[in-house]
Amino acid sequence: MSTERTVLEIGGLQVEVVRKAIKNLHLGVYPPDGHVRVAAPRVMGDEAVRLAVISRLGWIRRQQARFAGQARQSEREMVHGESHYYLGVRYRLLIEEADAPSQVRVHGGNKLVLQVRPGADAAKRRAVLDAWYRRELKERIPPLLAKWQPIIGVEVAAWGVKRMKTRWGACNVAARRIWLNLELIKKPPHCLEYVLVHELVHLLERHHSDRFRKLMDHFLPQWQLYRDELNRAPLAHEEWEY
């Protein structure tokens, strides 16, 4: 069945309301500008949605303030000397042109060398770097799964890497499939580990409930520190959609 979308003004906020075949209301605040979105059951009326949003206005304002103060990278132009991140470290991009297969390598402690064929434009350079990022992230996931699946007592049927606009990770509980955001390769390694554990725990508890938080406390006691660090990290330049 198709979803129904409306916009309500609640407490001075423009709130997008999406009604669909679900049992419970879910409220989210999304980057980059703190857009408020509510997913509600089809049978829930506007007044019930208003009350739910008003009860969480303080939390919504805090999330919006956090996004407003969060650093954002300008759009990467893929030029010599530009800053790029890898595993939480800031690197200076060095462009090398060579009549040879394209590649990326870390040089010294602060340089990321992007070797491309002569005349490669920004789009081609970006594609080469993104492909390298994807390979690097995919290499780091299997060892983490091997570590954490037996600890948590779950096993995924499949996993993948993709760009996601508003989430660091996602879990399809029914299919036992998890997705991790490609941007995680730019963050400190423990942030990747936190997101992976977060998604695995969803296989035990679907919602962000008290039980979910207790499970996270048990398996990864410092998870809230990692979450806060990840949320403070610079956001990539994106044309955000919801």
N, C-alpha and C positions, 0 to 999 in steps of 0.2 A: 504494500500500500504506500502511496506517496505521502510525504510529510507536508504539514501545513505550517507556513511561516508568517508570523506577524511581528509587529514592533509595538511595544508598550512603553510609555513614559512613566517611570517609577522613581520617586525621590529625586527627580532632576536628572535621571539617567535614561538613555535610550537603550532599552533591553530587547534583544532579539529573542523571540519565543518560537521554538520549534516543537510542534506537537506530533507525536508519533506513537507507535504501538509499544509503549514501555509501561512499567508498573510504578516507577518512582521518579520524582523530579530530580534533575541534575543541573547544578548551576556552575558556570565557569567564567573566569575572567582571562582574556587572552591577549598576548602581545600582538603588535608593539604598543598599542595605545590604550589597553585596558578595556577592550570591547567585552560587553556582558552578554552572555548567551545562556538561555535556559532551555533545556530539553524537558518537556512535560508530557504526561499521559494525555491522550486525546480527550479524555473525559474531564480533565481538570479545567475549570473556568478561569477567567482572567483575574478575578478577585483572589482566588487561592494562590495564583502565581504572584500577584502583588504582595501578599502577606509573606510568602516565602522569601522574596527578594528583600523586602523591608527588614525582615528579621536578620538579614546578613549584610546590611548596608555598611556596617563598620568594616567587616572583612573585605568587602568589595573595594572600598576606598583605600584600604591598605595595599591591596594587590595593584590597584591602578597607580598608586604613588610609587610602588616598587618599580613598575614598568617605566614610569616617567623618569626615574632616576637611573635607569640601567643604561650603561654605555652601549653604543651601537657602532659597528664598523660602517664606514662608508663603503659604497659599492667598489669591489675590487676591480682594478683596471688591468691587472696581470702585467705590470710593468716592472722593470728593474728597480730594486730598492724598496719595493712595497712590502708592508708587514703582513705576514700570514701566521696562523697558529697551527701547532701540531703537538698533541699530547700535553696541552696546557702551556707550552712554551712559545714565545713570540720569536719568529724567524724573519730574517730579511731575504726577500726573493731575489735570486740571481738568475737572469735569463741567459742561456747559452744556446746559440744556433749551431747546428751540426747536421750534415747530411747522413743521418743515422737514425735508428728508431728512437722515438721520444722516451724520456725517462725522468724520474725525479729522484734526488738523493739529498740526504742531509750532510752538510759539510761543516766541519768544525762544530762549534756549539751554538751557532746563531745564524746559520745560512741554510736556505733551502734552494737547491739548484734545480732549475727547471730547464731541461734540455729539449729543444724542439727543432723541427726542420726550419730552414731559412724561410722567412715570410709568413710564418704561422701567426694568425691574428689572435685577438684576445679570446675569442670563443674557443679556438683550438687549444690555446694554452690552458684555459680553464678546464676544458674536457680532459686534458692529460693530467692535470693536478687532481681533479675530482676522481678520476679512475684510480690514481695512486692512493688517495685517501680511502676510497672504498676497499681496495685490496688490503691496506693496512688495518682497517677496522675489522674486516672479515677474518684476518689472521688472529686477532685478539679475542674473538668471541668463543671459539671452541674450548680453549683452556679454561675460560671462566665458567662455561657450562659444565665442563668436567669437574670443576671444583665445587660448584654450588648446587647442582641438581641432587647429588646424594645427601648434601647437608640439609636441604629444604625438603627433600623427599618427593620431588616431582620430576617429570621428564617431558620436554617439549617434543612435539611431533615435527616441528619445522621452525626455522628462524630465518630472518632476512634483514637486510639493510636498505633503507630508503630515506629520501628527504621527507620530513614531516614539518608542516607549517607551525603547529601549535603544541607538539608533544615531543618529549625526548624518547619515549618508547610507547609501545602499544601491545596489548595482549588480547588475542581472540581465545577466550577460555574454552569455548565449545570445540574449536579446532586444535587447541593446545599449540597455538602458533604465536610467536612473539616477533615484533619488529623493533629495530633500534635505529635511531636517527643518525644519518651520516655525519651530522655536525659533531657527534660525540668524539670523533677522532681528533678534534681540535681541542678537546677539554682534557684535564688531568685524568690519568688512568683510573683513579678511584671513583671518578664521576661515572665513567662507563660501568664500572663494577656495581655501583649503587643502582643505576637504572636497570641493569640486567637482573639484579636481585629483586628489585621492585616488581618487575614484570613476572618473574617466577613466582613470587608470593601471591600474585593475583590468581595463580592456578589453585591456591588454597582458599583465597578469599577474593571474590570478584570486586567488591566495593572498597572504597577507602574508609572503612568502618573502624571502630575501636579495636576489633579483632585484627584487622589488617595492620594497624599501627603497633599492636602488641607483638605480632609476628615479626614485623620489621625490627622492633626493639630487641627481640630475641636473637634474630639471625645476624643483624648488622647494627649494633647499638649506636654507632656514630652516624647513622643514615641521615639524620636531620642536618648535621653539619655539612655532609656532602651535598644534600639537596640545596641548602642555602648557598653553598659555594657555586654550584652549577647555575643557580638562578641569578647570581651576581655577575657571572661571566659575560663578556661582551656578546651581544646578539649579532648574528650574521645579518648582512643587508639582504632583505627579502621583500618581495611584494606579497605581504601577508594576505591570506584568504581564510575564510572560516567555513 
